[in-house]
């Protein structure tokens, strides 16, 4: 009887943590659903900065994926059917997430708004759960729950990325960064799976948003260096760096074309004009800061003064940064005052430094660092460093959680409650402002949005060179469509320019178009398909390659011989794509070896 009772008591004790974990995950799932119900109900925010782009790419990617194109790079039906290379340059993970939902809602989602919204909501929900697992490695489960909740509703994460910006790609890094940091913690504890887990989670982060992931890479490397035992510091830091490098290698199939084929499109325009970091500091000077302050005061008193549109765009990012920074400072002080154990104090100090450096990098005082590290310009917007602030506030909230009810921390707790209320107000306001169904918008913007959806015109920096980007104007584009119906072709005499012969399209697929040509003489073939460097033609049964050239409107042209024959126009993999695939396969072999090695090193439960 006594033995049975002991076994039962031990069984109950072992089940209690699992029961608690299940409850906490359910609570975070409920919080995620509460925070994202507008996305689940209405789809991607139609008034957000990037919502229309993600809806367009989600639709194009999903359609081609379910037709058998497992990694769509050339989107056949963007820009009215002329096609475009967005898939070569934009990270694909968020589109894969959208594609999961396409078979279930495609009939009711002709333009991709719903699946793009589902992918964004999915990232938001999973990020809170990922943060919980990470924070549980540092604190108790209750404290981890609080930290994960703070992570999920932090204003930059929810209000800005999910609603104001509709930045689905960046939203997904919030899922993977906690898992990278969890792996870093496992590496410090010499966990068998830490290396493989770090490589996999960082690979997924790069596949979500490579530039933010590149900036984040210093955080886990510095963390293991700062927290390692002195005699293990070099080995652990080198191992962490190798794991992140392996994660990059796993993504070479995406990264190499995205980096080395940029000259084939207008990607260089991403970092000039509005995308130039010089114009995107949180505030430019004292005058702009004063203009923001006057506007906020006027808004609160019901008499908001006029404000320059770009200054108004910056204002939510400045508010989110200030709110999060105040919370970080208060939580850090609470930990330093109340925590007596050395390791949590060191962790708090580390993330306070990360937050301080991140805020510094968002101001023009850090210009010398941006100029010293040229890769930073590809971040475009310094406010993206808020991602590090969200990580910092989450971990500090978890570390401070046990002490927030103490009498000596009461002042900090009241301040944090005020900050939390302000954050939730910002989240709610952002959600309301992000959808046209809930707010009045300028009349001129309504037809603009409708035309973007109707034409599916791709973002101008993704247009293939040397295409005529002026055609992104709706009126000019409609003329092009009327005079050159997409996905058709015509033959013209090379000498006179008159119509000659006939072209029949037998198959039109993303990277392969099959034609039947009837040319009574040597002719010029114009294929109503955007030119992109690398497309080529082949006449069946003849090994001769016909090089493509661009027309003045950026369409594809060939010089074709006389006769009746079948012709294939295709986009084969170039050197960057082939090399990237080879590196990814090699990296996958290394990853499999590391995973097998970890599996062999795990002790069996009975040993």
For each residue, the residues with C-beta under 8 A, 3 or more apart:
1: 4 5
2: 5 6
3: 6 7
4: 1 7 8
5: 1 2 8 9
6: 2 3 9 10
7: 3 4 10 11
8: 4 5 11 12
9: 5 6 12 13
10: 6 7 13 14
11: 7 8 14 15
12: 8 9 15 16
13: 9 10 16
14: 10 11 17 18
15: 11 12 18 19
16: 12 13 19 20
17: 14 20 21 141
18: 14 15 21 22
19: 15 16 22 23
20: 16 17 23 24 141
21: 17 18 24 25 141
22: 18 19 25 26
23: 19 20 26 27
24: 20 21 27 28 132 141 144 145 148
25: 21 22 28 29 129 132
26: 22 23 29 30
27: 23 24 30 31 145 149
28: 24 25 31 32 125 128 129 132 145 148 149 152
29: 25 26 32 33 125 129
30: 26 27 33 34
31: 27 28 34 35 128 149 152 153
32: 28 29 35 36 121 124 125 126 128 129 152
33: 29 30 36 37 40 125
34: 30 31 37
35: 31 32 124 152 153 158 162 427
36: 32 33 39 40 120 121 124 125 162
37: 33 34 40 41
38: 41 42 45 163 431 434 435
39: 36 42 43 44 45 117 118 120 121 124 162
40: 33 36 37 117 118 121
41: 37 38
42: 38 39 45 46 113 117 435 437
43: 39 46 55 109 113 114 115 116 117 118
44: 39 48 51 52 54 55 58 112 113 116 117 120 166 168
45: 38 39 42 48 51 117 162 163 164 166 434 435
46: 42 43 51 52 113 434 435 436 449
47: 51 433 434 435 436 439 441
48: 44 45 51 163 164 165 166 167 434
49: 164 165 166 167
50: 53 54 165 166 167 168
51: 44 45 46 47 48 54 55 113 116 166 434
52: 44 46 55 56 449 452 453
53: 50 56 57 459
54: 44 50 51 57 58 94 98 112 116 119 120 166 168 169
55: 43 44 51 52 58 59 111 112 113 116 453
56: 52 53 59 60 78 111 112 452 453 456 458
57: 53 54 60 61 75 86 87 90 95 112 116
58: 44 54 55 61 62 94 95 98 99 112 115 116 119
59: 55 56 62 63 109 110 111 112 115
60: 56 57 63 64 72 75 76 77 78 86 87 112 456
61: 57 58 64 65 72 75 87 92 95 96 98 99
62: 58 59 65 66 95 98 99 102 106 112 115
63: 59 60 66 67 77 102 106
64: 60 61 67 69 72 75 76 510
65: 61 62 69 70 72 95 96 99 102
66: 62 63 99 102 103
67: 63 64
68:
69: 64 65 72 509 510
70: 65
71: 87 92 253
72: 60 61 64 65 69 75 87 92 95 510
73: 85 87 88 257 510 511
74: 83 84 85 87 88 510 511 532 571
75: 57 60 61 64 72 78 83 84 85 86 87 458 510
76: 60 64 81 83 508 509 510
77: 60 63 81 83 456
78: 56 60 75 82 83 84 86 456 457 458
79: 82 83 84 455 456 457 458 463 477 530
80: 455 456 457 477 481 486
81: 76 77 486 487
82: 78 79 486 528 529 530 555
83: 74 75 76 77 78 79 510 529 530 532
84: 74 75 78 79 458 462 463 464 530
85: 73 74 75 88 89 261 264 265 462 464 532
86: 57 60 75 78 89 90 458 459 462
87: 57 60 61 71 72 73 74 75 90 92 95
88: 73 74 85 257 258 261 264 265
89: 85 86 257 258 261 262 265 267 462
90: 57 86 87 95 169 462
91: 94 169 206 207 208 209 210 254 258
92: 61 71 72 87 95 96 207 254
93: 96 97 169 172 204 207 208
94: 54 58 91 97 98 119 120 123 168 169 171 172 208
95: 57 58 61 62 65 72 87 90 92 98 99 119
96: 61 65 92 93 99 100
97: 93 94 100 118 119 122 123 172
98: 54 58 61 62 94 95 101 102 112 115 116 118 119
99: 58 61 62 65 66 95 96 102 115
100: 96 97 119
101: 98 104 105 114 115 118 119
102: 62 63 65 66 98 99 105 106 109 115
103: 66 106
104: 101
105: 101 102 108 109 114 115 118
106: 62 63 102 103 109 110 115
107:
108: 105 114
109: 43 59 102 105 106 112 113 114 115
110: 59 106
111: 55 56 59 453
112: 44 54 55 56 57 58 59 60 62 98 109 115 116
113: 42 43 44 46 51 55 109 116 117
114: 43 101 105 108 109 117 118
115: 43 58 59 62 98 99 101 102 105 106 109 112 118 119
116: 43 44 51 54 55 57 58 98 112 113 119 120 168
117: 39 40 42 43 44 45 113 114 120 121
118: 39 40 43 97 98 101 105 114 115 121 122
119: 54 58 94 95 97 98 100 101 115 116 122 123 168
120: 36 39 44 54 94 116 117 123 124 162 166 168 171
121: 32 36 39 40 117 118 124 125
122: 97 118 119 125 126
123: 94 97 119 120 126 127 168 171 172 174 175
124: 32 35 36 39 120 121 127 128 152 157 158 162 171 174
125: 28 29 32 33 36 121 122 128 129
126: 32 122 123 129 130 175
127: 123 124 130 131 151 152 157 171 174 175 178
128: 28 31 32 124 125 131 132 148 149 151 152
129: 25 28 29 32 125 126 132 133 148
130: 126 127 133 134 174 175 176 178 179 182
131: 127 128 134 135 147 148 151 152 174 178 394
132: 24 25 28 128 129 135 136 144 145 147 148
133: 129 130 136 137 178 179 182
134: 130 131 137 138 178 179 181 182 185
135: 131 132 138 139 143 144 147 148 178 394 395 398
136: 132 133 139 140 141 144
137: 133 134 182 185 186
138: 134 135 144 185 344 347 395 398 399
139: 135 136 143 144 147 344 398 399 401 402
140: 136 143 144 402
141: 17 20 21 24 136 144 145
142: 145 146 401
143: 135 139 140 146 147 398 399 401 402
144: 24 132 135 136 138 139 140 141 147 148 398
145: 24 27 28 132 141 142 148 149
146: 142 143 149 150 397 398 401
147: 131 132 135 139 143 144 150 151 394 395 396 397 398 399 401
148: 24 28 128 129 131 132 135 144 145 151 152 394 398
149: 27 28 31 128 145 146 152 153
150: 146 147 153 154 327 393 394 397 420
151: 127 128 131 147 148 154 157 174 178 390 391 393 394
152: 28 31 32 35 124 127 128 131 148 149 157 158
153: 31 35 149 150 157 158 423 424 427
154: 150 151 157 158 324 389 390 393 394 423
155: 158 159 160 319 320 323 324 423 426 427 430
156: 159 160 161 317 320 321 324 383 386 387 389 390
157: 124 127 151 152 153 154 160 161 162 171 174 390
158: 35 124 152 153 154 155 161 162 163 427 430
159: 155 156 162 163 164 316 320 423 426 427 429 430 431
160: 155 156 157 163 164 165 167 316 317 320 386 430
161: 156 157 158 164 165 167 170 171 174
162: 35 36 39 45 120 124 157 158 159 165 166 167 171 430
163: 38 45 48 158 159 160 166 427 430 431 433 434
164: 45 48 49 159 160 161 316 430 433 434
165: 48 49 50 160 161 162 170
166: 44 45 48 49 50 51 54 120 162 163 434
167: 48 49 50 160 161 162 170 171
168: 44 50 54 94 116 119 120 123 171 172
169: 54 90 91 93 94 172 173 208 209
170: 161 165 167 173 174 208 209 212 384 387
171: 94 120 123 124 127 157 161 162 167 168 174
172: 93 94 97 123 168 169 175 176 204 205 208 209
173: 169 170 176 177 205 208 209 212 213 216 387
174: 123 124 127 130 131 151 157 161 170 171 177 178 387 390
175: 123 126 127 130 172 178 179 204 208
176: 130 172 173 179 180 201 202 204 205 208 213
177: 173 174 180 181 205 216 387 391
178: 127 130 131 133 134 135 151 174 175 181 182 391
179: 130 133 134 175 176 182 183 197 201 204
180: 176 177 183 184 198 201 202 205 216 220 244
181: 134 177 178 184 185 219 220 223 391
182: 130 133 134 137 178 179 185 186 197 201
183: 179 180 186 187 193 194 195 197 198 201 220 243
184: 180 181 187 188 194 198 220 223 224 240
185: 134 137 138 181 182 188 189
186: 137 182 183 189 191 193 194 197
187: 183 184 190 191 194 195 198 224 236 239 240 243
188: 184 185 224 227 228 236
189: 185 186 194
190: 187 194
191: 186 187 194
192: 598 599 601 602
193: 183 186 196 197 595 598 602
194: 183 184 186 187 189 190 191 197 198 243
195: 183 187 198 199 239 242 243 594 598
196: 193 199 200 243 591 594 595 598
197: 179 182 183 186 193 194 200 201
198: 180 183 184 187 194 195 201 202 220 240 243 244 247
199: 195 196 202 203 243 244 246 247 250 591 594
200: 196 197 203 204 247 250 591
201: 176 179 180 182 183 197 198 204 205 247
202: 176 180 198 199 205 206 213 217 243 244 247 248
203: 199 200 206 207 246 247 248 250 251
204: 93 172 175 176 179 200 201 207 208
205: 172 173 176 177 180 201 202 208 209 213 216 247
206: 91 202 203 209 210 213 214 247 248 251 255
207: 91 92 93 203 204 210 251 254
208: 91 93 94 169 170 172 173 175 176 204 205 213
209: 91 169 170 172 173 205 206 212 213
210: 91 206 207 213 214 251 255 258
211: 214 215 378 379 380 384
212: 170 173 209 215 216 379 384 387
213: 173 176 202 205 206 208 209 210 216 217
214: 206 210 211 217 375
215: 211 212 218 376 379 384 385 388
216: 173 177 180 205 212 213 219 220 387 388
217: 202 213 214 220 221 244
218: 215 221 222
219: 181 216 222 223 354 388 391
220: 180 181 183 184 198 216 217 223 224 240 244
221: 217 218 224 225 237 240 241 244
222: 218 219 225 226 350 354
223: 181 184 219 220 226 227 350
224: 184 187 188 220 221 227 228 236 237 239 240
225: 221 222 228 233 236 237
226: 222 223 346 350
227: 188 223 224 343 346 347 350
228: 188 224 225 232 233 236 237
229: 232 233
230: 233
231:
232: 228 229 235 236
233: 225 228 229 230 236 237
234: 237 238
235: 232 238 239
236: 187 188 224 225 228 232 233 239 240
237: 221 224 225 228 233 234 240 241
238: 234 235 241 242
239: 187 195 224 235 236 242 243
240: 184 187 198 220 221 224 236 237 243 244
241: 221 237 238 244 245
242: 195 238 239 245 246
243: 183 187 194 195 196 198 199 202 239 240 246 247
244: 180 198 199 202 217 220 221 240 241 247 248
245: 241 242 248 249
246: 199 203 242 243 249 250 587 590 591 594
247: 198 199 200 201 202 203 205 206 243 244 250 251
248: 202 203 206 244 245 251 252 255
249: 245 246 252 583 584 586 587 590
250: 199 200 203 246 247 584 587 588 591
251: 203 206 207 210 247 248 254 255 584
252: 248 249 255 256 579 580 581 582 583 584 587
253: 71 256 577 580 581 583 584
254: 91 92 207 251 257 258 580
255: 206 210 248 251 252 258 259 580
256: 252 253 259 260 576 577 579 580 583
257: 73 88 89 254 260 261 574 576 577 580
258: 88 89 91 210 254 255 261 262
259: 255 256 262 576
260: 256 257 576
261: 85 88 89 257 258 264 265 574 576
262: 89 258 259 265 267 268
263: 465 533
264: 85 88 261 464 465 532 533 534
265: 85 88 89 261 262 461 462 463 464 465 532
266: 269 460 461 462 463 465 469
267: 89 262 270 461 462
268: 262 271 272
269: 266 272 273 275 460 461
270: 267 275 378 380 461
271: 268 275 276 277 377 378 380
272: 268 269 275 276
273: 269 276 279
274: 279 280 310
275: 269 270 271 272 280 380 381
276: 271 272 273 279 280 377 380
277: 271 280 281 370 376 377 379 380 381 382
278: 281 367
279: 273 274 276 284 310
280: 274 275 276 277 314 380 381 382 383
281: 277 278 284 362 363 364 382
282: 314 317 318 321 362 363 382 383
283: 288 289 292 314 318 363
284: 279 281 287 288 364
285: 288 289
286: 289 290
287: 284 290 291
288: 283 284 285 291 292 311 314
289: 283 285 286 292 293
290: 286 287 293 294
291: 287 288 294 295 307 308 311
292: 283 288 289 295 296 307 311 314 315 318
293: 289 290 296 297
294: 290 291 297 298 305
295: 291 292 298 299 304 305 307 311 312 315
296: 292 293 299 300 315
297: 293 294 300 301
298: 294 295 301 302 303 304 305
299: 295 296 302 304
300: 296 297
301: 297 298
302: 298 299
303: 298
304: 295 298 299 307
305: 294 295 298
306:
307: 291 292 295 304 311 312 315
308: 291 311 312
309: 312 313
310: 274 279 313 314
311: 288 291 292 295 307 308 314 315
312: 295 307 308 309 315
313: 309 310 316
314: 280 282 283 288 292 310 311 317 318 383
315: 292 295 296 307 311 312 318 319
316: 159 160 164 313 319 320 426 430
317: 156 160 282 314 320 321 383 386
318: 282 283 292 314 315 321 322
319: 155 315 316 322 323 426
320: 155 156 159 160 316 317 323 324 386 426
321: 156 282 317 318 324 325 359 362 383 386 389
322: 318 319 325 326
323: 155 319 320 326 327 419 422 423 426
324: 154 155 156 320 321 327 328 386 389 390 393 423
325: 321 322 328 329 355 359 389
326: 322 323 329 330 415 419
327: 150 323 324 330 331 393 396 397 416 419 420 423
328: 324 325 331 332 351 352 355 389 392 393 396
329: 325 326 332 333
330: 326 327 333 334 412 415 416 419
331: 327 328 334 335 393 396 397 399 400 412 416
332: 328 329 335 336 348 349 352 396 400
333: 329 330 336 337 412
334: 330 331 337 338 400 403 404 409 412
335: 331 332 338 339 344 345 348 396 399 400 403
336: 332 333 339 345 348
337: 333 334 403 408 409
338: 334 335 400 402 403 406 408 409
339: 335 336 344 345 348 399 403
340:
341: 344 345
342: 345 346
343: 227 346 347
344: 138 139 335 339 341 347 348 399
345: 335 336 339 341 342 348 349
346: 226 227 342 343 349 350
347: 138 227 343 344 350 351 395 399
348: 332 335 336 339 344 345 351 352 395 396 399
349: 332 345 346 352 353
350: 222 223 226 227 346 347 353 354
351: 328 347 348 354 355 391 392 395 396
352: 328 332 348 349 355 356 392 396
353: 349 350 356 357
354: 219 222 350 351 357 358 388 391 392
355: 325 328 351 352 358 359 388 389 392 393
356: 352 353 359 360
357: 353 354 360 361 388
358: 354 355 361 362 385 386 388 389 392
359: 321 325 355 356 362 363 385 389
360: 356 357 363 365 366
361: 357 358 366 369 370 382 385
362: 281 282 321 358 359 366 382 383 385 386
363: 281 282 283 359 360 366 382
364: 281 284 367
365: 360
366: 360 361 362 363 369 370 382
367: 278 364 370 371
368: 371 372
369: 361 366 372 373 376
370: 277 361 366 367 373 376 377 382
371: 367 368 374
372: 368 369
373: 369 370 376
374: 371 377
375: 214 378
376: 215 277 369 370 373 379
377: 271 276 277 370 374 380
378: 211 270 271 375
379: 211 212 215 277 376 382 384 385
380: 211 270 271 275 276 277 280 377 384
381: 275 277 280 384
382: 277 280 281 282 361 362 363 366 370 379 385
383: 156 280 282 314 317 321 362 386
384: 170 211 212 215 379 380 381 387
385: 215 358 359 361 362 379 382 388 389
386: 156 160 317 320 321 324 358 362 383 389 390
387: 156 170 173 174 177 212 216 384 390 391
388: 215 216 219 354 355 357 358 385 391 392
389: 154 156 321 324 325 328 355 358 359 385 386 392 393
390: 151 154 156 157 174 324 386 387 393 394
391: 151 177 178 181 219 351 354 387 388 394 395
392: 328 351 352 354 355 358 388 389 395 396
393: 150 151 154 324 327 328 331 355 389 390 396 397
394: 131 135 147 148 150 151 154 390 391 397 398
395: 135 138 147 347 348 351 391 392 398 399
396: 147 327 328 331 332 335 348 351 352 392 393 399 400
397: 146 147 150 327 331 393 394 400 401
398: 135 138 139 143 144 146 147 148 394 395 401
399: 138 139 143 147 331 335 339 344 347 348 395 396
400: 331 332 334 335 338 396 397 403 404 409
401: 139 142 143 146 147 397 398 404
402: 139 140 143 338
403: 334 335 337 338 339 400 406 409
404: 334 400 401 409 412 413 416
405: 409 413
406: 338 403 409 410
407: 410
408: 337 338
409: 334 337 338 400 403 404 405 406 412 413
410: 406 407 413 414
411: 414 415
412: 330 331 333 334 404 409 415 416
413: 404 405 409 410 416 417
414: 410 411 417 418
415: 326 330 411 412 418 419
416: 327 330 331 404 412 413 419 420
417: 413 414 420 421
418: 414 415 421 422
419: 323 326 327 330 415 416 422 423
420: 150 327 416 417 423 424
421: 417 418 424 425
422: 323 418 419 425 426
423: 153 154 155 159 323 324 327 419 420 426 427
424: 153 420 421 427 428
425: 421 422 428 429
426: 155 159 316 319 320 323 422 423 429 430
427: 35 153 155 158 159 163 423 424 430 431
428: 424 425 431 432
429: 159 425 426 432 433
430: 155 158 159 160 162 163 164 316 426 427 433 434
431: 38 159 163 427 428 434 435
432: 428 429 435 438 439
433: 47 163 164 429 430 438 439
434: 38 45 46 47 48 51 163 164 166 430 431
435: 38 42 45 46 47 431 432 438 439
436: 46 47 439 441 446 449
437: 42
438: 432 433 435
439: 47 432 433 435 436
440:
441: 47 436 445 446
442: 445
443: 446
444: 447 448
445: 441 442 448 449
446: 436 441 443 449 450
447: 444 450 451
448: 444 445 451 452
449: 46 52 436 445 446 452 453
450: 446 447 453 454
451: 447 448 454 455 474
452: 52 56 448 449 455 456 457
453: 52 55 56 111 449 450 456
454: 450 451
455: 79 80 451 452 474 477 478
456: 56 60 77 78 79 80 452 453
457: 78 79 80 452 472 474 477
458: 56 75 78 79 84 86 462 463
459: 53 86 462
460: 266 269 463 469 472
461: 265 266 267 269 270
462: 84 85 86 89 90 265 266 267 458 459
463: 79 84 265 266 458 460 467 469 472 530 554
464: 84 85 264 265 467 530 531 532 533 554
465: 263 264 265 266 533
466: 531 550 554
467: 463 464 471 530 531 550 553 554
468: 471 552 553 554
469: 266 460 463 472
470: 473 476
471: 467 468 476 477 480 553 554
472: 457 460 463 469 476 477
473: 470 476 477
474: 451 455 457 477 478
475: 478 479
476: 470 471 472 473 479 480
477: 79 80 455 457 471 472 473 474 480 481
478: 455 474 475 481 482
479: 475 476 482 483
480: 471 476 477 483 484 553
481: 80 477 478 484 485 486
482: 478 479 485
483: 479 480
484: 480 481 488 526 528 553 555
485: 481 482 488 528
486: 80 81 82 481 528 529
487: 81 505 508 528 529
488: 484 485 503 505 528
489: 503 505 515 525 526 527 528
490: 499 503 525 526 528
491: 499 500 501 502 503 517 519 523 524 525 526 560
492: 497 498 499 500 523 524 526
493: 496 497 498 499 500 521 523 524
494: 521 522 523 524 559
495:
496: 493
497: 492 493
498: 492 493
499: 490 491 492 493
500: 491 492 493 519 520 521 523
501: 491 517 518 519 520 521 523
502: 491 517 518
503: 488 489 490 491 515 516 517 518 525
504: 515 516
505: 487 488 489 508 513 514 515
506: 514 515 516 566
507: 512 513 514
508: 76 487 505 513 514
509: 69 76 512 513
510: 64 69 72 73 74 75 76 83
511: 73 74 570 571
512: 507 509 568 569 570 571
513: 505 507 508 509 527 529 568 569 570
514: 505 506 507 508 566 567 568 569
515: 489 503 504 505 506 527 566 567 568 569
516: 503 504 506 564 565 566 567
517: 491 501 502 503 525 560 563 564 565 566 567
518: 501 502 503 564
519: 491 500 501 522 523 560 561 562 563 564
520: 500 501 562
521: 493 494 500 501 562
522: 494 519 559 560 561 562
523: 491 492 493 494 500 501 519 559 560 562
524: 491 492 493 494 557 558 559 560
525: 489 490 491 503 517 537 557 558 559 560 567
526: 484 489 490 491 492 551 555 556 557
527: 489 513 515 555 556 557 558 569
528: 82 484 485 486 487 488 489 490 555
529: 82 83 486 487 513 555 556 569
530: 79 82 83 84 463 464 467 554 555 556
531: 464 466 467 535 548 549 550 551 554 555 556 557
532: 74 83 85 264 265 464 535 571
533: 263 264 464 465
534: 264 571 572 574
535: 531 532 548 556 569 570 571
536: 545 546 547 548 569 570 571 572
537: 525 545 546 547 548 558 560 567 568 569
538: 542 543 544 545 546 567 568 569 570
539: 542 544 546 560 561 565 566 567
540: 565 566 567 568
541: 565
542: 538 539
543: 538
544: 538 539
545: 536 537 538
546: 536 537 538 539 558 559 560 567
547: 536 537 558
548: 531 535 536 537 556 557 558 569
549: 531 556 557 558
550: 466 467 531 554 555 556 557
551: 526 531 554 555 556 557
552: 468
553: 467 468 471 480 484
554: 463 464 466 467 468 471 530 531 550 551
555: 82 484 526 527 528 529 530 531 550 551
556: 526 527 529 530 531 535 548 549 550 551 569
557: 524 525 526 527 531 548 549 550 551
558: 524 525 527 537 546 547 548 549 569
559: 494 522 523 524 525 546
560: 491 517 519 522 523 524 525 537 539 546 567
561: 519 522 539
562: 519 520 521 522 523
563: 517 519
564: 516 517 518 519
565: 516 517 539 540 541
566: 506 514 515 516 517 539 540
567: 514 515 516 517 525 537 538 539 540 546 560
568: 512 513 514 515 537 538 540
569: 512 513 514 515 527 529 535 536 537 538 548 556 558
570: 511 512 513 535 536 538
571: 74 511 512 532 534 535 536
572: 534 536
573: 577 578 581
574: 257 261 534 577 578
575: 578 579
576: 256 257 259 260 261 579 580
577: 253 256 257 573 574 580 581
578: 573 574 575 581 582
579: 252 256 575 576 582 583
580: 252 253 254 255 256 257 576 577 583 584
581: 252 253 573 577 578 584 585
582: 252 578 579 585 586
583: 249 252 253 256 579 580 586 587
584: 249 250 251 252 253 580 581 587 588
585: 581 582 588 589
586: 249 582 583 589 590
587: 246 249 250 252 583 584 590 591
588: 250 584 585 591 592
589: 585 586 592 593
590: 246 249 586 587 593 594
591: 196 199 200 246 250 587 588 594 595
592: 588 589 595 596
593: 589 590 596 597
594: 195 196 199 246 590 591 597 598
595: 193 196 591 592 598 599
596: 592 593 599 600
597: 593 594 600 601
598: 192 193 195 196 594 595 601 602
599: 192 595 596 602
600: 596 597
601: 192 597 598
602: 192 193 598 599
603: 607
604: 607
605:
606:
607: 603 604
